[in-house]
Amino acid sequence: MKGIIKLTEEEQRLNNIIIKFIGKEIDIKQVCRLTGLSERQIYRKKKAYLEKGVESIPHGLKLNPSKKGYQIFIKI
């Protein structure tokens, strides 16, 4: 883990749902209804969660911002 990971409320909710899905407390149809995601997306998120843990929940650019930031050039 790289450090502290801050999750929004929606990301925390998704994290809890995925944990329950992995623990077989809820089935795929319930997960789809709760999250609004397709079965394929849920299985992809489950695989990523098993590989990377909670780091897989937030969007990738949230953890690793782009190196192509905007630069402002001012002519003097």
Short mmCIF file of the C-alpha atoms (twelve columns), coordinates in Angstrom:
data_MODEL
# 
_entry.id   MODEL 
# 
loop_
_atom_site.group_PDB 
_atom_site.id 
_atom_site.type_symbol 
_atom_site.label_atom_id 
_atom_site.label_alt_id 
_atom_site.label_comp_id 
_atom_site.label_asym_id 
_atom_site.label_seq_id 
_atom_site.Cartn_x 
_atom_site.Cartn_y 
_atom_site.Cartn_z 
_atom_site.pdbx_PDB_model_num 
ATOM 1  C CA . MET A 1  0.000   0.000   0.000   1 
ATOM 2  C CA . LYS A 2  1.247   3.470   -0.857  1 
ATOM 3  C CA . GLY A 3  -0.216  5.299   2.132   1 
ATOM 4  C CA . ILE A 4  -3.566  6.628   3.174   1 
ATOM 5  C CA . ILE A 5  -6.388  6.091   0.706   1 
ATOM 6  C CA . LYS A 6  -9.319  8.466   1.014   1 
ATOM 7  C CA . LEU A 7  -12.638 7.126   -0.216  1 
ATOM 8  C CA . THR A 8  -15.771 9.120   -0.874  1 
ATOM 9  C CA . GLU A 9  -19.037 7.918   0.667   1 
ATOM 10 C CA . GLU A 10 -20.012 6.265   -2.633  1 
ATOM 11 C CA . GLU A 11 -16.635 4.514   -2.854  1 
ATOM 12 C CA . GLN A 12 -16.990 3.315   0.756   1 
ATOM 13 C CA . ARG A 13 -20.436 1.957   -0.063  1 
ATOM 14 C CA . LEU A 14 -19.064 0.124   -3.123  1 
ATOM 15 C CA . ASN A 15 -16.204 -1.246  -1.019  1 
ATOM 16 C CA . ASN A 16 -18.651 -2.659  1.558   1 
ATOM 17 C CA . ILE A 17 -20.822 -4.203  -1.160  1 
ATOM 18 C CA . ILE A 18 -17.837 -5.873  -2.837  1 
ATOM 19 C CA . ILE A 19 -16.651 -7.269  0.512   1 
ATOM 20 C CA . LYS A 20 -20.114 -8.752  1.117   1 
ATOM 21 C CA . PHE A 21 -20.123 -10.183 -2.425  1 
ATOM 22 C CA . ILE A 22 -16.699 -11.788 -1.944  1 
ATOM 23 C CA . GLY A 23 -17.883 -13.191 1.412   1 
ATOM 24 C CA . LYS A 24 -20.972 -14.625 -0.373  1 
ATOM 25 C CA . GLU A 25 -23.371 -12.689 1.847   1 
ATOM 26 C CA . ILE A 26 -25.105 -11.280 -1.254  1 
ATOM 27 C CA . ASP A 27 -25.388 -12.590 -4.810  1 
ATOM 28 C CA . ILE A 28 -24.502 -10.952 -8.122  1 
ATOM 29 C CA . LYS A 29 -28.071 -9.818  -8.863  1 
ATOM 30 C CA . GLN A 30 -28.270 -7.945  -5.548  1 
ATOM 31 C CA . VAL A 31 -24.879 -6.319  -6.189  1 
ATOM 32 C CA . CYS A 32 -26.042 -5.155  -9.618  1 
ATOM 33 C CA . ARG A 33 -29.209 -3.653  -8.137  1 
ATOM 34 C CA . LEU A 34 -27.328 -1.917  -5.310  1 
ATOM 35 C CA . THR A 35 -24.560 -0.455  -7.473  1 
ATOM 36 C CA . GLY A 36 -26.232 0.047   -10.838 1 
ATOM 37 C CA . LEU A 37 -23.321 -1.751  -12.508 1 
ATOM 38 C CA . SER A 38 -23.474 -4.717  -14.882 1 
ATOM 39 C CA . GLU A 39 -22.456 -8.257  -13.904 1 
ATOM 40 C CA . ARG A 40 -19.323 -7.960  -16.045 1 
ATOM 41 C CA . GLN A 41 -18.261 -4.756  -14.272 1 
ATOM 42 C CA . ILE A 42 -18.850 -6.357  -10.869 1 
ATOM 43 C CA . TYR A 43 -16.715 -9.373  -11.717 1 
ATOM 44 C CA . ARG A 44 -13.947 -7.050  -12.965 1 
ATOM 45 C CA . LYS A 45 -14.122 -5.021  -9.734  1 
ATOM 46 C CA . LYS A 46 -14.049 -8.228  -7.671  1 
ATOM 47 C CA . LYS A 47 -10.937 -9.452  -9.503  1 
ATOM 48 C CA . ALA A 48 -9.196  -6.087  -9.065  1 
ATOM 49 C CA . TYR A 49 -10.159 -6.017  -5.365  1 
ATOM 50 C CA . LEU A 50 -8.691  -9.476  -4.804  1 
ATOM 51 C CA . GLU A 51 -5.453  -8.416  -6.540  1 
ATOM 52 C CA . LYS A 52 -4.979  -4.859  -5.213  1 
ATOM 53 C CA . GLY A 53 -7.331  -4.571  -2.243  1 
ATOM 54 C CA . VAL A 54 -8.972  -1.277  -1.416  1 
ATOM 55 C CA . GLU A 55 -6.640  0.565   -3.841  1 
ATOM 56 C CA . SER A 56 -8.795  -0.779  -6.683  1 
ATOM 57 C CA . ILE A 57 -11.900 1.132   -5.546  1 
ATOM 58 C CA . PRO A 58 -11.086 4.795   -6.374  1 
ATOM 59 C CA . HIS A 59 -10.472 5.910   -9.945  1 
ATOM 60 C CA . GLY A 60 -6.855  5.423   -11.029 1 
ATOM 61 C CA . LEU A 61 -6.178  9.103   -11.573 1 
ATOM 62 C CA . LYS A 62 -7.284  9.874   -8.035  1 
ATOM 63 C CA . LEU A 63 -4.329  7.890   -6.661  1 
ATOM 64 C CA . ASN A 64 -1.848  8.737   -9.422  1 
ATOM 65 C CA . PRO A 65 -2.583  12.145  -10.940 1 
ATOM 66 C CA . SER A 66 -1.536  12.740  -14.512 1 
ATOM 67 C CA . LYS A 67 2.016   13.970  -15.081 1 
ATOM 68 C CA . LYS A 68 0.715   16.141  -17.935 1 
ATOM 69 C CA . GLY A 69 -0.585  18.946  -15.761 1 
ATOM 70 C CA . TYR A 70 -1.425  22.283  -17.322 1 
ATOM 71 C CA . GLN A 71 1.270   24.890  -17.282 1 
ATOM 72 C CA . ILE A 72 0.582   28.557  -17.662 1 
ATOM 73 C CA . PHE A 73 3.079   30.607  -19.618 1 
ATOM 74 C CA . ILE A 74 2.951   34.348  -19.133 1 
ATOM 75 C CA . LYS A 75 4.822   36.673  -21.464 1 
ATOM 76 C CA . ILE A 76 6.336   39.633  -19.666 1 
# 
